[in-house]
Amino acid sequence: MQKQIIILFGPPGAGKGTQAELLSDKLGYYHFESSKVIEACFQNEAPDKVFNVDGQDFKVEDEKKRWEAGELNSPPFVVNLMAEKIKELALQGKSIIFSGSPRTVYEAEKEIPLLKELYGQENIKFVLLEILAETTIFRNSHRRICELIRHSILFNKETEGLNNCPLDGSKLVRRKSLDDPETIKNRLKVFAEQTYPVVNCIDKEGISVKKINGEQTVADVFKDVLEAVK
């Protein structure tokens, strides 16, 4: 079976993580969460550690401060982390679902050629989940994650009373800094200015952009996503 890359793209709160989890369960693909790769670096590396990428130095402590303020991390720093993980997964022969990468044109220009080389252009699917700014603010300000695996739990009538993750039983907590309303507004501004232009880059790479209404129910979005990645 031919290995495949699925890139789920959209603003904060569009449901990228939720849809990626569903796709991963159904298709058996590896769910590559750039946020978890970055967070793991912040948790496991010393604050004063410096990554040297293309002649530039990036200190872990400085990158963590950017992350907590809702700003994007330095693209070379992110690409360095992502590329290593992508190569590792390709070597293992795994199909990958991305739910937060690439975040900038710089990342796209570095990561897409690598993915083309490892998986082939015809096997890369790009899905854009579209939602309103108001939806982003509401979803993120109410969102919680589990302490153990850091699953993101979508806020709705069925989940608002939950205190523990239905997947692993650990306590549900809010990401205080990232999901504060003011931080979310800043993240939306950053998305519009620095992340959304990735769509044009993808188009230039000859990869079709499939647009999906992310305001629908999780089930309806999932149905549309499955259709888009066939």
Salt bridges, closest charged atoms under 4 A:
GLU21 OE2 - HIS31 ND1 3.40
GLU33 OE2 - HIS31 ND1 3.68
GLU33 OE2 - LYS36 NZ 2.99
GLU39 OE1 - ARG150 NE 3.03
GLU45 OE1 - LYS49 NZ 3.28
GLU61 OE1 - LYS59 NZ 3.72
GLU88 OE2 - LYS85 NZ 3.46
ASP168 OD2 - HIS151 ND1 3.34
ASP179 OD1 - ARG143 NH2 3.44
ASP179 OD2 - ARG175 NE 3.44
ASP179 OD1 - ARG187 NH1 3.68
GLU182 OE2 - LYS185 NZ 3.52
GLU193 OE2 - LYS189 NZ 3.25
GLU205 OE1 - LYS116 NZ 2.60
GLU227 OE1 - LYS230 NZ 3.27
